[in-house]
Amino acid sequence: MELGVSGTLFLAVVLSLVLYFFTWKRNLKMKNMPPGPPPLPLLGTLLHMNTKELHTSLMKLSETYGPVFTIYMSKVPAVVLVGQDCIKEALIDNGDVFSMRGHLELSNLFTKGCGVIFTNGERWKQMRRFSITTLRNFGMGKRGIEERIQEEARYLTEEIGKIGGAPFDPTHRLNLAVANVICSVVFGERFDYEDVKLRELLTLIKKIMQLMTSIWGLLLNVFPKIFTYVPGPHQKIFSYVEKLKKFILESLESHKVTIDPNCPRDFIDCFLIKMEEEKSNPKSEFHSDNLFGTVMDLFVAGSDTTSTTLRYGLLYLLKYPDVQSKIQEEIDNVIGQNRCPSVEDRVQMPYTDAVIHDILRFADITPMGIPHATGQDITFRGYHIPKDTLVFPMLTSILKDPKSFKNPEQFDPTNFLNDDCSFRKNEAFVPFSLGKRSCIGEGLARMELFLFLTTILQRFNLKPVVDPEKIEISPQPNTSGTIPRTYQMYVTPR
Ligand code: HEM
């Protein structure tokens, strides 16, 4: 039988593909990587994953492949870790190996590989240590962080009071309040809620996040050399980042003029003082690129996370008015109406503390954490995981584990209460992750959640606009759990 040129060519292509496929699969097996769904050339294991609800589909896959398995994004492998024992064994017992971040091209493009979130090695250690120390309450001169949050909580309740009894969506006001706390900590100033600068800042962060997590952002990250020049919506990321940079640089310049080294006002002052101290060290990590990168990280990691958690929190309180009343009872007993709440009150308010813990647990806003990577080859649970492999620690598998929480799929503050109503710690409370890379803003975020919620509930009763039974508290579908459904509420003064 005569095949002809095109027939021969076709056969050659098919044969090469088959050969490529089998050699590739054999290579994978030889590597003794953790098991996983069979990958296809180019597609990897994409057909086994729902990219819009990635964490749900990965949890499903773990039912078949166990607590350690491998997925492939095209030909790039990522190891998924499920369950408290397995994640602890990796992030804590083998923390030195599992605490790296994978290479992220976007971070190079925007922050020149500087800052905290996406750095490694000495740079990461120094930026992380400095940020943690500075974010502690005593880090900045006379005005501590608690006082800044209390001030913002007052402005927020004033703003809510102005609405009267009309229904409103709390999203925007919560975003403004939380962003203002970071502005106060980083720039030393808060802005009026109508301020054009604050609104522009929030819009920029939101748009950058939206584009970075879109398919265009993904393509730019994977193929930066091509997609930097290909037209498309992702091109806007560059101009947005430039605007954000301009905003931060302007503030930097004015700080340099007004700084008093004996009395740092904010994060930028503290950083500038450190830069001055280390100016004769050519290897110092305290330079303007790291200052810019770290400030960007604080905004990106610290604004949306906290305001989304607050938004989930208010929604749960609308759904469960009895929980709201119990918090108010505690507020009346411990704080009263004549002074503002302070962090010291928290130890005397175990019920409120338990509610905030279960808001963080149940909202589960980073179900897959932030991806880690291995810093060297490792044999983990009998499998070989090579250096530079991406690792997804599935925090959701700990936060929703029926072995640790009696009603994991329901909002239930008794998860954190003893029978005598005292606060009960739980090892499985890991919304801020665990190990060397855990969230550096945990203290700040928990302070904000406590002070914002108690200040609001001290002044107002929160009311739903529909029957509480009908309120849907599960996340918006196809958002990987990160976004609550839109809702309206109204308040009445107490
Ligand atoms: C409810 C609020 C928050 C939640 C649930 C949250 C959660 C997380 C999680 C899960 C991680 C990943 C840890 C890992 O890789 O293992 C993380 C990292 C981080 N968070 Fe938060 N976070 C919150 C608020 C904040 C705030 C307020 C800030 C700072 C102002 C902040 C700054 C950071 C930074 C800089 C990192 C990277 C740490 C590193 O790579 O060493 N976060 N956060």
Boltz pocket constraint, residues with backbone or C-beta under 6 A from the ligand:
constraints:
  - pocket:
      binder: B
      contacts: [[A, 116], [A, 117], [A, 118], [A, 128], [A, 182], [A, 297], [A, 298], [A, 299], [A, 301], [A, 302], [A, 303], [A, 305], [A, 306], [A, 309], [A, 365], [A, 366], [A, 369], [A, 370], [A, 371], [A, 372], [A, 430], [A, 431], [A, 432], [A, 433], [A, 434], [A, 436], [A, 437], [A, 438], [A, 439], [A, 440], [A, 441], [A, 442], [A, 444], [A, 445]]
      max_distance: 6.0
